[in-house]
Amino acid sequence: MRIRSVNYDEVFCFYSKAAKERVSLKTSKETWWYGIVNDNNEVLGVAGLIKVKIGYRIKGVYVLPEYRGMGFGGQLTEHLISYCENRFSLIEAFAYNPKYYENKGFSRYGSLPNGAVKLRKKP
């Protein structure tokens, strides 16, 4: 397995499945998408990085259900964190599973009306 940059067409095929699990894969001009791919170059999971005023936000970490529990979501997240370190002043994430990000050094700083927790990490 490897991580590579993916275009939004490759991400969009996950859109409806992810939405059912409250994972937003909406895109913007400022979103960079990455995917974890197998030896056949098939995308098994995706994650985005979006520019915000004070740094970047990790968004839309989604792995196909049949490939969960294999560490692919963690690999994608770590890839994005590694990319941001020493480049930006802050990395943030909005998540329904805050423990996942807290285990990666993020701290809570608020919540959204939809129940997601706001987290951030200073590289």
C-alpha positions, 0 to 999 in steps of 0.5 A, spaced: 500 500 500 502 507 498 499 514 499 499 518 493 495 524 491 488 523 488 484 527 484 476 529 486 474 524 481 477 519 485 474 521 491 467 523 489 466 515 488 466 515 495 461 521 496 455 517 498 458 512 502 462 517 506 456 521 507 452 516 510 457 515 516 457 523 517 464 524 513 464 530 509 468 529 502 465 536 499 471 539 496 473 546 494 479 549 490 483 549 496 483 542 498 488 537 496 486 530 496 490 523 498 488 516 497 491 510 500 492 505 494 493 498 493 498 494 488 493 495 482 492 503 484 485 502 486 483 507 491 481 504 498 481 510 502 481 518 502 483 524 506 483 531 504 487 537 507 484 544 506 487 551 507 484 555 513 486 562 515 491 559 520 494 553 517 490 547 515 484 542 516 484 535 515 478 533 512 474 527 510 478 521 512 474 515 509 476 508 508 472 503 505 468 498 510 472 492 507 479 495 509 478 498 516 482 496 522 488 495 517 491 502 519 489 505 513 486 511 516 491 512 521 496 512 515 493 517 511 492 522 517 499 521 519 501 523 512 497 529 512 500 531 519 507 529 517 506 534 511 504 540 515 509 539 520 514 545 520 510 548 514 504 551 518 502 554 524 496 550 526 493 543 524 485 542 525 480 537 525 473 537 526 471 530 528 465 525 531 471 521 534 475 526 538 479 520 541 482 518 534 485 525 534 487 526 541 491 520 540 495 523 535 496 530 539 490 534 538 487 538 543 479 540 543 478 547 543 470 547 541 464 544 538 460 545 532 452 545 532 452 538 529 456 535 535 462 534 531 468 536 536 473 542 534 481 539 535 487 542 533 495 541 534 501 545 533 506 542 529 
